[in-house]
Amino acid sequence: VGPKLAERLAKKGLSTVEDLLYFLPIRYEDRSRMKKIRELTPGANEVTSGEVLASGEVYYGRRRVFEMAVGDSGGILKVKWFHFRPSMKSRFKNGQKVIVFGQVSLFGGQKEMIHPDIELFDEEAVHDVSSEGIVPVYSQVENFHQKTIRAIVTGAVEKYSSSALGGVPLSICLKHKILPLPEAIKTVHLPALSAQKGKEARRSVAFDELFTLELGLALRKAQAKKESGIRFTSEGKLEAALRGLLPFTLTKAQERVLSEIKADMASNHPMNRLVQGDVGSGKTVVSLIAALKAVEAGYQAALMAPTEILAEQHYLLTHGYADSLGIKAVLLTGSMSKSEKKEKCAAIASGEAQLVIGTHALIQKDIEFKKLGLAVIDEQHRFGVLQRAILKKKGANACPDILIMTATPIPRTLSMTVFGDLDVSIIDELPPGRTPVKTTIVRESGRQAAYDSIKRELEGGGQAYIVYPLVDESTEINLKDATSMKEHLEKDIFTEWKLGLLHGRMKAEEKEGVMKAFKDKKIHILVSTTVIEVGVDVPNATVMLIEHAERFGLAQLHQLRGRVGRGLRPSVCLLLASWTNSEDTYRRLKVMEETNDGFKIAEEDLK
């Protein structure tokens, strides 16, 4: 491959022979069953070939479509693209022979294919697999014909597939009918006369990849079990005192997870535990009890959160209890003044600060703990493995215990694979009194009705969130933004109420001021970006409107929705979606209407 082709392949992430070997076909075409146009069956996926008779742009009403007529001795097939690049006009010329693959449909009695895969058919090309009947089709590489991609990949496969090193022992290969990796890679690209063989080979390559990942995680977990950790011994006096201060009793699920954490902390090896719990299931109080166990044993505990607003939220929630228990809690964030940071760092280094809550600032080089025993990481998906490792190194002589919390429910299959080095606990019960949030999808035509329902909530004494995907107006994408919409809403819609603005670019003290005003009911509507996604707790907020809901993932929508329904009054979440009649988008958002179960929602997101 020459330098220019190499550059284009690199953009697709194909830089080495190994990359090419693992660039697997997205599907196969059976060219041995290529049909004449008159034989094509409407509703079926078919492959045919013919000559380009005419091509060009046509209009259906106001819609611009690129259309082509392909003909053979038996009939004419219309081929249409509703989204097309200008380069397509020059790509196809009358008289060229093409291969067309796609779903056949009927329109006005005429056979057609919408958005088919199409490639030029060069009957003289020697290095084409089409003569063998089954042809692999690859994900598109910038301006490459399928034939060129196939030639490059086939060359690499024939020369180098025998060098592929598999990780699966032969006995397991035989038990699960897994092909040895060199054979699997060769077959997946060159399945000869059977597409089924290609699919079986793909399963073997996937099995090998997954087996290697799991083996690595298992080795890492085994290694962690050998490390010497801290054995926390305490009478539980601080925990008993805290339970006396709490205005609620813990759920059975919280008690179960706490007993798992305590067993880990009492062992001689470091804890590495992931706690999953839906929005509002009470993970913070569980982590606080674990922190008290470490503090009572003479160690420090640290809680690291992904954003300043969440770290501040944790601090506000915990330092009141800490003060009552005679424990020194400090907050450390990146935006603090130098003098304030210096003072906090000194308290951490001397051990005076027993409970440290902060952001990434906790893992900076200049932060030294005197005796770190427990590190709690909130919202794990925002931190990488390296950050986890750095926090671990901040420990005393032995490895600190690591407790990871997430309110983004991770489907069981995913937590078993990606978090295979962690023990997993699940808080699968909400505290009594949490009312399910009624969720409704609203089309653009229902915008005024959505605004009216917000007004009704405000008149009843509630408060509202209105969430936007962007901070400021963008010239790139046509989406509403928080900053300009706040002005519009204030001036034209909610003229009688006080609105506040919250986004990630604001300074910590500005954010805290806005949140405090919202909590104190001085602000009725909080216009925000997704910075409120985690950790914001205002029980009086009863309605949320999410603009461009189709632009968010389901787990993220669920997180946002979790900001309402925290008090005793019924709460509503309105998903305002301006999709272009996409059935998939509507079906995806419908899940939010049907369930408040974060685990079900995460499974749908994974699909």
N, C-alpha and C positions, 0 to 999 in steps of 0.2 A: 504494500500500500504506500503510495507516494505521500509527500508532506501535506498536500492540499486535502486529499481524501482523509488523511489521518486527523487533520484539524477538525473536519466535519464529524468524524466518528467520535473524537474526544468530547465534543459537545453533548453526545448521547451517553457519555461515561464509558466509552469503549477505547481504552488506551493500550491494553495488553492482549496477548493471545488468550490468557485466562478469561478476560472480560468477554471475548468473542465466544469462547466455549460455553460460558454461562448466559449468553444472550439467547435465551430460548425462544422458539417460535410461539406466536400467540395462538395459532391454530394451523390446521392443515387443509389443503385443497386436494380433492381427488380428481386429478385431470384425466384419469382413465375413464371417468364417468361424465366427461364433458358432453353437454347436450346441444343439439340444434336449438335455435331460438323457438321454433314452433313446438318443441317438446317440453319447454320449461313449464313447471307447475306453479301457479299462483299460490302464495303462502309458504312455499318451501325455499330453503337456501340452496341455490343452484350455481353452477359454473358453466359459462358458455364463452364462445369466442366469435368474433366477427370483424367486419371492416367499418371504420368510422366513415359514415356517409355525410354527416353535417354536425356542426357544433356551434354554440354561441349563447349569448344571454337572451333570456326571454322574461317577460313580466306576467305574473299572475296577480291581477289587481295591482297593489303597490309593491308586491314582493318580487325581488329580483332573483332569478334562478339561472344556473348554468346548466344547459341541456345538451345532450348529445344523442344522435341516432346511430345505432350500431346495427348492421345488417349482415345476414348470411344468405345462402341460397334459399332458405325456407321462411324468412320473415325479418321483421324489424323490431328492435328492442329500444325503448327510450330510457336514457340514463339521466338522473337529475341530482344536482347538488344545491341545497339551499344556502349552505355556508361554503364559500369557495375563495381560493386565492387567485388573484389576477394571473399568476403564472400558469394556471391551468389552461388558459386560452391558447397560450403558445405551445403547451405541451402536446396537445392532440391536433393532428392534421388529417384532412380527408385522405382516405386511402390506406391509412395505417391499420394494421391488424392488432386487435387488443383482446385480452382475456378479462372477462368481467365476472366478479363473484359477489353475490348478495341475495337479499330476499326479494323474490319476485312478487309484484303486486299488479292489479288491474286498475286502470284509470280510463274511463270512457271507452272500454273495450280494447284498450291498447296495453300490451305487456310493458312493465317498466321496473326499474330498480332505483331506489332512493339511496344516495350516499354509498354506492357499492365500492368494493376494492377493485382497482383496475390497474392493469399493467400492460405495457407494450409487449407484443408477442413477436420474438425474433426467431423464426423457424430455422435460421442457419446457426443460431448460437449453440456451440458444442457443449458448453459447460452449464447446461440448464438441466435441472432435475426433472423437468416436466415429462421427459421421455420415460421416466420411471413410474409415472402415474400419480404418486403422492408428493405434493409440493409443500414445503414449510413456508408459512407466511410470517414475516417478522414485523415488529413494531417499526413504524416509519422513521427513517433517518433522513435528516435534512436533504431534500432534493435527490435522494438516491432512488433508483428504480429497484424493485424487489429483486430483479435478476442480479443486479450488482451486489446487493447485500448478500444474497445467497452464494454468489461466487466467492466472496471474501470469506464468509463463515465456513463454507464447505472446504476451502483450501486449508483453513486453520484446523478444522476438525480432522481431515484426512491425515494431516501431518503430525498433529500434536495430541489428539484425544487419548492416545495410548499412554501419555505421560501423566494423565490426571490421577491424583492420589485420593483414594476414598478413605473414609474414617470408619466405615461399618465393618465389624468382624464378619468373616465368611459364614459362621454359624447363624448369625442374625439375618444375613442376606438370604440364606436358604430358607429360614423359618418364615420370613415375611415376603418371600418371592421378590427380592430386591436384586436388580442387575448390578454387577460390579460397575463402579463409577466410569471407567474408560468405555465400557460397552454401552452404558446408559447414555453418556454424552454423545457418542457416535449415533446411536439409534434415535435420540430425540431430534437431532438435526437431519438425519438421513433415514427416515423410517421405511424406506424402500416401498413395499407394496401394501402397507397397512397403517392407516392413521391411528388405529388402536394401539399398535406397537409403540408409536411415538408418545401416546398418552401414558402408557405403562412406564416407558423410559423416563418421562418427566417426573412421574411419581418416585422413581428410584433416585433421581437427582435431588428432588425436594427432601426425601427421607435422609439422604446422606448429609445435606446441609443442616437439617434440623437436629440430626443425631450429633453432629459436631458441636453445634451451639449448646445442646443440652449437656454434652460431656464436659464442655468448658465450664458451664455453670455449676455442674455437680462437683467438679474438682475444686472450684472456688469455694463452694459451700463446705466441702470436706476440710479444706484448708482453714476456713474461718472457725470450724468446730475445734481445730487443734490449737488455735491461738489461745494464749492465757488472757483471761478477762478479769473483771472485778466481781467478787462475790459480795453482793450487797446484803448486809445483815442489819435489820432495824426492827424495832418493836411495832412500828406503825402508828406512833403517837401523833405525828403530823397529819397522817391520813385521817385518823379518827377525828382530829380537831377540824379538819377541812370539811368532812362529812357533816359535822355539827353546824357549820356555817352555810352549807348549800341549801337553797330554798326548794330543793327537789331531791328525790331518791333516785339512785342509778337504775337503769333498766337491766333486765336479765342478761341481755347481749353485752352491755358494758361490763357487768360483773364477770361474765365468762372471759372476755378479752383481757380484763385486768388480771385474772388468775393466770392466764397464759404469759402475760408480760412479767408478772411477779416470779413465776417459775424460771423464766429466762434470766432474770436479774439475780436470782439466788444461786445460779450455776457458776462454775469456774470459767466458763467460756463467754465470749462477747455475744450479746443479743444482736441479731440482725432480723428485725421483724417489721413487716408491712401491715399497717392497720387500714383496712378499707371500710368506709362507712358513708352512707348516703348523706346528702346535705342535711344538717341539723340533727344528726344521730348522736352527737355528744362525744366527739373524738377528743376535743380540747381538754375536757375535764379528766378523761382517762390519762392523757399525757401529763397533766398536772400532778395527778396522784403518783405516776411513775417518777416524775421529777422530785417530788417530796421524799420518796423512798431513797433516792440518791443523796439528796441534801441531808437527810437524817443520818445517813451512814458517813457523813463528813466529806462528801464530794460536791462538785458544782454540776449544774444541769444547764444545757443550752437548748434554745428552740430557734430554729432557722426557718424563716418564711420567705417566699419568693418576691414579695413586694413590700414597700414601706407601709402602705396602708394596712396590709394584713398583719405585719409585725406590730404596728401600733395598736391594732384591734386586739391582738393577743395580749399585749402589754396592759391595755386598759382593763381587759377582762381578768387578768391574773394578779396584777400587782396589788389590787385591793385585798384579795385573799392572802397574798404573801405578807403584806403589812400586818394584817390581823394575826398571822401565825409567827410574826417576828423574824421573817426571812427577807433578806435584802435582794430585791429584784431590780435589774437595770435594763434599759432599752438602748440598743446600739444600731444606728443606721448610717448610711453613707452621706446623707445630707446634713449631718450634725456639724456644728462649728468645731474648729480645731481644739479649742480649749475644753469644750464639753466632751469631745471624743477622748482627749487626753485623760481627763478625770475618770471617765468610764473605764478606759483601758487599764488605768492604775488599779481601780477597784477589782477588775477581773483578774489581773496578774497577782494581786495580793490575796485573793480568795475572799475578800470582803463581799463581793457580788456573788451570791450563791445561785441565783437563777438569772440567766442572761438570755434576753430575747432580742433577735435582730434579723437583719437581711444577710446578703452575701458578705456584708462588712465583717461578719464573724469569722470568715475564713481568710481574711487578709493577713499578710505576713506579720504585721506589727501587733496582732492580737495574740496574747499569751495567756492561757488559763493556768491557774495554780494547780488545780486538781479536777479536771473534767471527767465526770463519770458517766454521764448520759447525754447523748445528742439526739434531739427530736427534730426531724425534718418534715415540714408541712408542705403539702402539695408536691410530692415527689417528682411528678412529671415535668416540673419546671426546673429541676436540677439534674445535672449529669452525674455519672458514676465518679468522675474525677473530683467533683465538689464534695461528694460523700466521703471520698478517701482523704481529702485534705482535712475535713472536719475530724475524721478519725485520728489523724496524726496530732491533733491538738490535745489529745488525751494525756493522762498522767503516765506513769510507767507502763501501765497495761492499756489495752485497747478499750475505749469507752463503749458502752452499750449503744446501739443505734436503733431508734424507733422511728419508722417512717409512716406518715399519715397521708391519706389521700381521700378526697371527697369525689374524685372522678372515678366512678366504679369501673374497675378493670375486669372484663369478662374472664371467667375462670381459666379458659384455655390460654388466654394471653398472660395472666399472672403466673401460670405454671411454667410458661416458656421464658418470657422476658425477665421475670423476677424469680427465676428458678433458684437463685442463691439466697433468697429470703424466705423466712417462715411467714405465712400469711394468716392474719386474723380478720374476721369480718364482723362489724357491728351491723346486724341486719334487722334492727328494730328501732323505731322512732319513739322518743319520749311521749307519754300521754299528753293530750292537749294540742298536739300539732295538727292543724286542720289541713287536709289536702287542698292544693291550689287548683281552682277551676281554670283550665287553659282553653283558649279559643283562637282559631286561625281567622284572621281578618284580611280580606282582599282590599286593594287600594280604594275600591268604591265604598268600603265601610269605614273609612278614616274618620269621618265626622261622628259616626256612631261611637267609635272607640274614644274619641275626645269627650263625648257626652258622658260615657260611662266613667271616665276619670273624674269629670266634674261632679258626678253624683257621689263618688267615693269621698272626694274632698269636702263636699257639703255635709257628709255624714261624719266628718272629723278625721278621716283617714289621710294618708299621704301617698305619693306616687313616685315611681321611677319611670323615666323614659330613656331607653338605651339606644345608642347609635353605634355603627361599626367604625366610624372615623371621628378623629378629633376636629380636623379642619376640612374645608372644602378641597376636593381633589380635581385636578384637570384631567387626570388619567381615567378615573372611573366615575360613573354617574350615580353616586350614592349620597344620601343625606348625611350631614355631619353634626356633631353635638354643638359646636360653637355657634354656627349661624342659625341652627334650628332653635337653640335656646332663645336667641333674640326674637325670632319670628313667633315662637309660642308665647313669649312674654308680652309682645306688642299686639298680636292679633287673636290669640286663642284664649289663653288663661290670664286675662287682664286683671282679674280680681285677686290673683294669688301670687305668692312670692316664689320665684324659681331660683335654683342654684345650679352651678356647673361644676362637674368633677371629671377630671381626666388625668392620665398618667404623666403628662408633661408639667403638671403643677408641682410647686415645692411642697415638701412634707407638711409644713405648718399651714399652708393654704388648704391642702386637702383636709387636714385635721379640723381646721376652722369650719369648712363647709359641712363636713360630716357631723360635727358637734351641733351646728345650727340646725341641721336636718333632724338630728336625734332630739333636740330641744323644741322641735316643731316651729322653729322660726322660718324654716324653708318648707313649703308645701310640696313642691315637685322638684326632684333631683334629676337633672338632665345629665347623662353620664355616658362614658364609653364602658368597655368591659372591665375597667378597674374595679367595679363593684362585684365582679364575678365570685370572689371568695371572701369569706370572713366578715362581711358587713351585716350588722345585726340591729335592725330598727323595727321592733315589734308593731309599731303603729302604721307601718307602710303596708297598704292592703291591695295596691294595684300596680302592675308593671306593664308597660307597652314596649315591645322590642321591635324596632324598625329594621327592615331588610332581614327578617328572621331567616330567610332562605340562605343567607350568607354565613350562618353560624352552624357549627357542628351540633348534634343533638345533645352530647354530654355538656357542651358549653351552655346551650339554652337551658338545660336542666339546672346547671349551677346558678345561672342568672335568676331563674324562676325561684330558686331557693332563698332569695332575698326577701320574698313576701311569704305570707302564711306563717309568720313567726309569733303572731299574737293570737288572741282568742277569736278575732273577727274573721269571717270568711274572706278569702283573698282571690284575686283574679290576675291571670297573666294573658295578655293579648299579643299574639304573634302576627304582626303586620307584614305580609309577604307580597312583594311585587314581582312574582315569578312570571315568566313568559309562557303561561299555561303548561308548564312541565308537569307531567303526571308523576314522575319520580319524586320531584320536590314536594308536591302535595302529599304523596303517600308517606314520605319521610317525616314531614311536619305533623301529619295525622297521629303519629306515634305519641307526640307530646300531648295531644288532646286525650288520648286513650289511657295513659298511665302516668303515675307519679313515682313509679319504681325506677330508681336510677340504674339498677342492674339490668333490667329489661331494656332500658333506653341505650345503655352501653352496648348490649348485644346487637341492637339494631344498627348502632353506629359502626360496629365492627363489620357487619354485613356490607 
